[in-house]
């Protein structure tokens, strides 16, 4: 039985990890879209960016969102202009739909950017319901005793 060298095993392990992480697929896709790039270099750059995000540095993501917002806004204006100049109502409608889809994506990207910058907002409403006298017992057991006054029995904290 043939055994693989330790170097070959490590290489195969790195290849498998890259394949399931999606870096390789993303790198290959980027290389198909932008000719002249090396997939290995692109995968390394994506991996470095992912590490920065994992470390809490969101500047790359924020820059991409800003670029996407600008691009989508430019598409919106281009399609609206084409819609106004289209020769038929059907073409006008088609361009208008594409314009508003681009605007919707720009709005979603803007919301994502705002969420990243401000952090998630939590709005909680608290209902405070009681069907009688409310008692808060924050002390250990046996440190309270009942005291009578003109309003009736109430718990009072015992002073040490």
Protein Blocks (a to p, Z undefined) as FASTA:
>chain_A
ZZddfklmmmmmmmmmmmmnommmmmmmmmmmmghiafklmmmmmmmmmmmmmnopaklm
mmmmmmmmmmmmmmmmmmmmmmmmpcbfklmmmmmmmmmmmmmmmmmmmmmmmmmmnopa
dddddddddebdcdddfbdehiaccdddfkopcdddddZZ
